[in-house]
Amino acid sequence: MANTLTAIPVKIVAGTTVKYTRTESDYPAPTWTLTLYLSGASATSFIAAANGTDHDVTITSTLSAAILPGNYKWEERVTDGTDVYAVASGIVYFEANMASATAGSGQTYEEKTLAIIDGILSGRITKDQESYQIAGRAVSRIPFAELKRMRAELSAAVYMQRNPGRFGRPVRISFPPTGGEVT
């Protein structure tokens, strides 16, 4: 059973249906027609259906599937055929359609890059040279220390993405009982 919404939600998953009813007492349907405009990585619009004096907006699963992921500015406008007024606006985030996702498409840049650096570091265990020269051609690799620094930064970024609102990994510490000697 779908929730009854009175406004566009702040997040929409592409490939799903969104329905909401907008009541505009100054611009009642069917005298006024309400249109929802979206502008972001792609642009589209949806015309609301009259439901008594309310405006029913429906974004079908087929139409939302075509919307690229990202933030979109939205605006609702009403018109009576002559006058046009903007009645509401905001930002909505479209999440990727998981039903049509490909391998790796749900990974962030940091997750992908961390995996690459982990692979490089694993390969470096058997190769101890950062640079060498053969027949006048030189090959230099990113220094091991730099890779470790990059890995630490990316690992922290991935942790923050997966654990929003936390500042770092929990660390367990313990203190000796009061009055006791520390050894």
N, C-alpha and C positions, 0 to 999 in steps of 0.2 A: 504494500500500500504506500503510495507516494505522500510525502508531506505537503501540506497546503502552504505555499509560500506567498508572501505579499510583496516581495521584491526579488530582484536577481540576486542569487547567492554570491558570496565573495570568491568561491572556488567551484569550478565545474570540471568534471572529468569528461574529456572528449569521448564521444561514442555513447553518451548517456542522454536521456531525455530530461529536460528541465521545463517545468511549468510553474507559472506564478500569475497571480491576479493583482492588477494595479487598480486602485480606486483613486480617481481624480475628480473630486466633487466639482471643481471649477471647469473641468473638461470631460463631461460624461459621454460615454459611448451611447448610442451610435452617432451622435452629432459630431463627435471628435474621434479621429483615428489615431491610435498610439503606435509608434514605431520604435523599436529598440535598435540602435546602431552600435556595432562593435568595431573597434579599430585597434590593430596591433600588428602581429606578424602577418595576419591576413585581415581582411575587412569584409563585413557582411551586415545585413539588417534583417529584422523580423517584424512583420506587421501583426499586431494583436487582433484577436477576434473579439467582437462585442459580446458581452454577457450581461444583459440588462444594461445598467449604466457603468459597469466595470469593464476593464480591458484584460482579456486573458492572453498572456504571452506564452507561446510554446516554442521551445527549441527542440526539434526532434533529434533522435539519436543519429540518424543519417546526416543531418545538417551539422550537428556538433562534432561528428567524426571528421569532418573536413576542416575544422578549425585547428590551426597549428598551435602547439603548446606555447605558453608564455602569458605575460600580463597584457590585458586589453583595457583600453578606456571604453566605457560605455556611456551612452546618453539615450534617454527616452525623450521623444518629441511627440507633440500632438498637433494635428492639423484639422481644420474644418473645410479644407479645400482652398481657403484663401489665406488665413493666418496660420503661422507655425510658431509654436512655443516649446522651448526646452523645459521639461518639468522635473527631471532628475538626472544625475550623472554619478559616475564613480569608476572604480577599477575592479575587474574580475580577473582571476587567474584560471587559465585553462590548463589542466594537467593532461599529459599524454594519454592516448587511448591504449590501455594495456592489452586490449583484445587484439590489436594489430602491431604490438611492439615487437621489435627484432632483438636478437641477442645483443646485449651491451647498450641498447638505447636508453635504458633506465639508469645508467651509471653517469655520475657527474664527471666533469673534467678531472677533478682531483682524484677520484677513484680510478679512472683509467690511467692517469699518469703515475699514480702510486704503484699500480700493478707493473707498469713498464719499468720503473726504477727498481722495484723488487727483483724483477727478472735480470736486470743489468747487474745488480749487486750479487745475485746468485751466480751469475756467469763469471764475475770477477774473482770468485773464490779460487777458481782454477787458473786464472790469468793474473800474474802479479805485476805486469808492466802497464804503466799508464801511457807510455809513448814508446815508439820504436821507429827505426828507419831501415828500409830495405831498398837497395838499388836507387837511391836518391829520392824515394818517396817516404814522407813521414806520416805517421798515424799517431794522433793524440786522442786520448780518451778523457772524459770528464774525471777530474781527480776524485778518488774514493771519498775523501772528506767532504767534498762538495755534494756528492750523491747522498751521503749520510745526512747532511744538512737539509737537502731537498726532501728526502724521505721523511725526516722528522716534521717538517712544515706541512707536507701533504697529509701525513698521518694525523696530525692535529686537526687539519681542516676537515678530513673525512670524519673524525670523531665528532666534531662540532655539528656537522651536517646530520649525522645519525643520532645525535643526542642534543637537540636544541635546548638552550637555556642552561646547559651545564658548562662550566668553565674548564674542566679537565677531567682526567681519569681519577677515580677515587683511589686513595692510597691509605692502606691500613697502617696505623702506627700504634705503639703501646708504650706506656710509661711504667717504670718500675714502681712498686709500692712506696708510698712516702716513708721516709725514715730508713729506707734500705740503701745499701751501697750499689752503685752502678759498676758493673764489671765489664 
